[in-house]
Amino acid sequence: MAAYDYNQTDWAAIKRLSKWYSGDIHDVLDGRGPYGYLKGISQFGVLHPGQVICGPVSTVRYEPSTRIGQPQDIYHGAIDAVVKGGILLVDSSCAEGSGTGELMSSGAKTKGAAATVVNGTVRDLAEVRKLDYPLFAKGMSPVGVSGRMEPAHYQVELDIDGVKVRPGDVIFADVTGVVVIPADLVSVIADAADANGEAEIRCRTRILAGENLRDIWPVGVAGPA
């Protein structure tokens, strides 16, 4: 287990990041650090219009297992220990099956998690959506994990299709997608996102006033194409 002290979390930077959207975040992350987009992971739970999710990561990794009715202690323990405002990142891509559904989401929400992100499939979506809980995944499937895999590791580094994610890194997620920000870059990315976002606001104001887009953009900072 990789110990991480969540008292080190830069909540002020996370609050600033939460003003923007995933395109802003990835634009300013691009070139400053590792590629952070978690490809293929999208929204399956509830997000309100304009809502974004941003918080420090706790990780869980599944491994193949043929045991039937195996205990879920590691994943349950991760849920019980999640920091308020934190995000559970679960890698269950090692086999077919959905280890996250209504009960896991109910527990996570009750413990104060901001969201669960799954590199794999999820289920019980009708019930999860009733919870008003943000859930992201690669897909959905009613197939369970018993006899296929079980959670085996907590607070370890994950490799999600080439993107390294460590406990304490920050996830930013919205309707467009999920981006990982390394913990040591959170403040830097927040500063850059503020500058980028404020430039976009100025451009938007000018566009709505009737100016030509080609006379406005680019403005010398990273921004959307």
Buried (B, 14 or more C-beta within 10 A) or exposed (E): EEEBEBEEBBEEBBEBBBBBBBBBBBBBBEEBBBBBBBEEBBBBBBBEEEEBBBBBBBBBBBEEBEEEEBEBEBBBEBBEEBBEBBBBBBBBBBBBBBBBBBBBBBBBBEBEBBBBBBBBBBBBBEBBBEBEBBBBBBEBBEEBBBBBBBBBBBBBEBEBEEBBBBBBBBBBBBBBBBBBBBBEBBBBBBEBBBEBBEBBEEBEEBBEEEEEEEEBBEEEBBBEE
